[in-house]
Amino acid sequence: MRTYVIYFGFTALGIQNTKDSPARIEAAKQTVRDMGGEMKAFYGILGSQSDAMFLIKAPDDEAVAKMVLAIAKGGYVRTETHRLFSEDEYKKIIWALP
């Protein structure tokens, strides 16, 4: 399983319905699980363009793309997703350089 961070920024609709966001977080976490991912952490973010983030494990980029599209299609958030590399993965990449 690969590691990803997904940043969420509220849309105007998301801001208008802020009180419902805890239920939407739970639904998004379930979407990740239903699509073969593993939730590692959720954080709300202060002082950033993003309002929240998930740290997840997923089988591949395609699975994560499906997850974020399924979550974002409700119109409450925009997403930004990044693949993360553990220290060991990073070292392996660096050591393989010519």
C-alpha positions in Angstrom: 0.0 0.0 0.0 1.2 3.5 -0.9 0.8 6.6 1.3 -1.0 9.7 0.3 -2.0 13.1 1.7 -5.3 14.6 0.5 -5.9 18.2 1.3 -9.4 19.5 1.3 -10.5 23.1 0.8 -14.1 24.1 1.4 -16.1 25.4 -1.6 -18.7 28.1 -1.0 -21.2 25.3 -0.6 -19.0 23.6 2.0 -18.6 26.9 4.0 -22.4 27.4 3.9 -22.9 23.9 5.3 -20.0 23.9 7.8 -22.1 22.4 10.6 -22.6 19.3 8.5 -18.8 18.8 7.9 -18.3 16.2 10.7 -20.9 13.9 8.9 -19.2 14.5 5.6 -15.8 13.6 7.1 -17.2 10.3 8.2 -18.8 9.7 4.8 -15.4 10.5 3.1 -13.6 8.2 5.5 -16.0 5.4 4.6 -15.5 6.1 0.9 -11.8 5.6 1.3 -12.4 2.3 3.1 -15.0 1.1 0.6 -12.5 1.7 -2.2 -9.7 -0.3 -0.7 -7.9 2.4 1.2 -7.0 2.7 4.9 -7.5 5.8 6.9 -4.4 6.8 8.9 -5.3 10.2 10.2 -7.6 13.3 9.8 -6.5 16.8 10.7 -8.2 20.2 10.5 -5.8 22.8 9.4 -5.4 26.4 10.6 -3.7 29.1 8.6 -3.6 27.3 5.2 -5.4 27.4 1.9 -6.6 23.9 2.9 -9.1 23.4 5.6 -8.5 19.7 6.4 -6.4 16.7 5.4 -6.5 12.9 5.3 -3.5 10.8 5.6 -4.3 7.5 3.9 -2.9 4.2 2.5 -4.1 3.1 -0.9 -3.2 0.4 -3.4 -2.3 2.8 -6.2 -2.8 6.2 -7.9 -5.9 5.1 -9.7 -7.7 4.0 -6.5 -6.9 7.4 -4.9 -8.1 9.3 -8.0 -11.4 7.4 -7.7 -11.6 8.2 -4.0 -11.0 11.9 -4.4 -13.4 12.2 -7.3 -16.1 10.4 -5.3 -15.6 12.7 -2.3 -15.4 15.9 -4.3 -18.4 15.2 -6.5 -20.7 16.4 -3.7 -19.4 19.9 -4.3 -18.4 20.7 -0.7 -14.7 20.5 -1.2 -11.8 20.8 -3.7 -9.0 18.4 -3.3 -5.2 18.3 -3.7 -3.5 14.9 -3.5 0.1 14.0 -3.1 2.0 10.7 -3.0 4.2 10.4 0.0 7.4 8.3 0.3 8.6 6.8 3.5 12.2 7.4 4.5 13.1 3.9 3.2 11.3 4.4 -0.1 13.0 7.7 -0.5 16.4 6.2 0.2 15.7 3.5 -2.4 14.9 6.1 -5.0 18.0 8.1 -4.2 20.3 5.1 -4.2 19.0 4.0 -7.6 20.1 7.3 -9.2 22.9 6.9 -11.8 
